Amino acid sequence: MDDVLVTGGTGHLGTDIVRLLVERGDRVRVLSRMPGTDPDVLGIQGDLATGSGIREAVTGVRTIVHAATLSPAAQRGYFRPVDFVRSPPDVDVDGTRRLLDEAARAGVEHFLHVSIVGVQQSRIPYLRRKAEAENLVRGSAIPWSIVPATPFFWLLARLHDHMAGKRVWLLPSNLAVQPGDSADFAPYVVESVSGGPGGDRTCFAGPEVLSQSDVALQYQSARGIQRRIVGLRLPGFALQASGPQTCPAGRRGTTTWAEWLAQH
Ligand SMILES: NC(=O)c1ccc[n+]([C@@H]2O[C@H](COP(=O)([O-])OP(=O)(O)OC[C@H]3O[C@@H](n4cnc5c(N)ncnc54)[C@H](OP(=O)(O)O)[C@@H]3O)[C@@H](O)[C@H]2O)c1
C-alpha cells in the first residue's frame, strides 16, 4: 500500500490512474481546482498555477503521479495561430517547479511525470513547455520517472469534432501518427508507480501507425459523415518542428482508433 498524490486526477488519463490505484489498495489523493466527492479518494482543492494547496497535497505522500497539464488547443478543441507562437507556462512549467519544490521539502520518494512522445524535438510551444517540465524533473533531487505517450484518442476526437463543421479538411499527407487510448496507458503508468524511480521509461503508443488521412477517414466513417480531405505535404522543417508522433518499439495499447470511435 502506497500513499500517492495524482495531479490531473480529474482528467482523461488521471481518472483511470486514480481508479486503478484505488482498486489495488493505495491511499490516493487528488489535487484539483475542483476535486470531486469520491469517498475512496482524498480530494484536495488547489491550483498548480498559483501554488495553492500544493503543500497540503504533498505532505505525507511517498509517490507523486504528475498528470496535470494545460493545453489551450486541447481544451478548446482546435488550434489558433497563437498556439504556434506561445503557450502558457503557469501549469506545466511553473506548476511543475512548485510541485517539485514542495515534494523535495516533504521527502517524496518517487516523482512520476507523465509526458508526450517527441517533446524534446518539437518546436510547438505547448510541447516546448512539456519539454521544459521534463528538464525540471530530470534536474530535480527527487528520484523520478518520465513516462511519455503519443496523442490520445479523446484529443483526436475533439479536434475532428470541430473539423466536422467544415466541408474541406486540409491535412498533412506525410505525418505518421500512432495515437492511443488513455485508458490503455493508465495501467502502464500504475505499473511504473510499482516499479519505482526508473528514469526515462519506454514510451507508450496505440496499436497502429496511421496517416492523418486514415485517422480522418475512420472518424468520418464512424460518425457517418463525408468531408473532402486534401493532403498537404509538409516540408522537412515543418515535419521536424512537429516532432515524432509514433513510438513503434514502445509499449502498445490494444484499442484501435476504429474500436474507440465505435465505443464513444
Ligand atoms: N491528451 C493527449 O493527447 C496526451 C497525450 C500524451 C500525453 N499526455 C499527457 O497526459 C497527461 C494527462 O493528459 P489528459 O489528456 O488526461 O489531460 P486532461 O484531460 O486535459 O486533464 C488535465 C488535468 O490537469 C488538471 N489541471 C489543469 N490546470 C490545473 C491547475 N491550474 N491546477 C491543478 N490542476 C490542473 C485538470 O484538473 P482540474 O481541471 O480538475 O483542476 C485535469 O485533471 C498530461 O501530462 C498530458 O501532457 C496527453
The ligand as an SDF file (V2000), in Angstrom:
LIG
                    3D

 48 52  0  0  0  0  0  0  0  0999 V2000
   -4.1300   14.4840  -24.3490 N   0  0  0  0  0  0  0  0  0  0  0  0
   -3.1830   13.8580  -25.0260 C   0  0  0  0  0  0  0  0  0  0  0  0
   -3.3100   13.6010  -26.2550 O   0  0  0  0  0  0  0  0  0  0  0  0
   -1.9240   13.4260  -24.3220 C   0  0  0  0  0  0  0  0  0  0  0  0
   -1.0080   12.5920  -24.9960 C   0  0  0  0  0  0  0  0  0  0  0  0
    0.1450   12.1630  -24.3250 C   0  0  0  0  0  0  0  0  0  0  0  0
    0.3890   12.5820  -23.0210 C   0  0  0  0  0  0  0  0  0  0  0  0
   -0.4970   13.4250  -22.4190 N   0  0  0  0  0  0  0  0  0  0  0  0
   -0.1920   13.8560  -21.0410 C   0  0  0  0  0  0  0  0  0  0  0  0
   -1.0040   13.0770  -20.1760 O   0  0  0  0  0  0  0  0  0  0  0  0
   -1.3380   13.8570  -19.0170 C   0  0  0  0  0  0  0  0  0  0  0  0
   -2.8520   13.8880  -18.8470 C   0  0  0  0  0  0  0  0  0  0  0  0
   -3.4280   14.4200  -20.0220 O   0  0  0  0  0  0  0  0  0  0  0  0
   -5.0220   14.3850  -20.2250 P   0  0  0  0  0  0  0  0  0  0  0  0
   -5.2270   14.3410  -21.7060 O   0  0  0  0  0  0  0  0  0  0  0  0
   -5.6440   13.3520  -19.3620 O   0  0  0  0  0  0  0  0  0  0  0  0
   -5.3850   15.8470  -19.6990 O   0  0  0  0  0  0  0  0  0  0  0  0
   -6.8260   16.4970  -19.4190 P   0  0  0  0  0  0  0  0  0  0  0  0
   -7.9210   15.5090  -19.5850 O   0  0  0  0  0  0  0  0  0  0  0  0
   -6.8510   17.7690  -20.2090 O   0  0  0  0  0  0  0  0  0  0  0  0
   -6.7490   16.8530  -17.8650 O   0  0  0  0  0  0  0  0  0  0  0  0
   -5.9620   17.9020  -17.4240 C   0  0  0  0  0  0  0  0  0  0  0  0
   -5.8650   17.8080  -15.9030 C   0  0  0  0  0  0  0  0  0  0  0  0
   -4.9810   18.8550  -15.4710 O   0  0  0  0  0  0  0  0  0  0  0  0
   -5.5830   19.4770  -14.3470 C   0  0  0  0  0  0  0  0  0  0  0  0
   -5.2070   20.8810  -14.2840 N   0  0  0  0  0  0  0  0  0  0  0  0
   -5.2510   21.8010  -15.2860 C   0  0  0  0  0  0  0  0  0  0  0  0
   -4.9220   23.0070  -14.8070 N   0  0  0  0  0  0  0  0  0  0  0  0
   -4.6410   22.8390  -13.4860 C   0  0  0  0  0  0  0  0  0  0  0  0
   -4.2380   23.7190  -12.4470 C   0  0  0  0  0  0  0  0  0  0  0  0
   -4.0780   25.0430  -12.6610 N   0  0  0  0  0  0  0  0  0  0  0  0
   -4.0380   23.2110  -11.2070 N   0  0  0  0  0  0  0  0  0  0  0  0
   -4.2300   21.8920  -10.9630 C   0  0  0  0  0  0  0  0  0  0  0  0
   -4.6140   21.0020  -11.9070 N   0  0  0  0  0  0  0  0  0  0  0  0
   -4.8210   21.4800  -13.1520 C   0  0  0  0  0  0  0  0  0  0  0  0
   -7.0750   19.3280  -14.5380 C   0  0  0  0  0  0  0  0  0  0  0  0
   -7.6810   19.3400  -13.2530 O   0  0  0  0  0  0  0  0  0  0  0  0
   -8.8590   20.3340  -12.7920 P   0  0  0  0  0  0  0  0  0  0  0  0
   -9.4630   20.9330  -14.0260 O   0  0  0  0  0  0  0  0  0  0  0  0
   -9.7980   19.4310  -12.0470 O   0  0  0  0  0  0  0  0  0  0  0  0
   -8.1840   21.3320  -11.9110 O   0  0  0  0  0  0  0  0  0  0  0  0
   -7.1880   17.9690  -15.1810 C   0  0  0  0  0  0  0  0  0  0  0  0
   -7.3010   16.9590  -14.2070 O   0  0  0  0  0  0  0  0  0  0  0  0
   -0.6650   15.2310  -19.2360 C   0  0  0  0  0  0  0  0  0  0  0  0
    0.6030   15.2210  -18.6500 O   0  0  0  0  0  0  0  0  0  0  0  0
   -0.5380   15.3070  -20.7480 C   0  0  0  0  0  0  0  0  0  0  0  0
    0.5050   16.1730  -21.1690 O   0  0  0  0  0  0  0  0  0  0  0  0
   -1.6480   13.8450  -23.0230 C   0  0  0  0  0  0  0  0  0  0  0  0
  1  2  1  0
  2  3  2  0
  2  4  1  0
  4  5  1  0
  4 48  2  0
  5  6  2  0
  6  7  1  0
  7  8  2  0
  8  9  1  0
  8 48  1  0
  9 10  1  0
  9 46  1  0
 10 11  1  0
 11 12  1  0
 11 44  1  0
 12 13  1  0
 13 14  1  0
 14 15  2  0
 14 16  1  0
 14 17  1  0
 17 18  1  0
 18 19  2  0
 18 20  1  0
 18 21  1  0
 21 22  1  0
 22 23  1  0
 23 24  1  0
 23 42  1  0
 24 25  1  0
 25 26  1  0
 25 36  1  0
 26 27  1  0
 26 35  1  0
 27 28  2  0
 28 29  1  0
 29 30  1  0
 29 35  2  0
 30 31  1  0
 30 32  2  0
 32 33  1  0
 33 34  2  0
 34 35  1  0
 36 37  1  0
 36 42  1  0
 37 38  1  0
 38 39  2  0
 38 40  1  0
 38 41  1  0
 42 43  1  0
 44 45  1  0
 44 46  1  0
 46 47  1  0
M  CHG  2   8   1  16  -1
M  END
$$$$
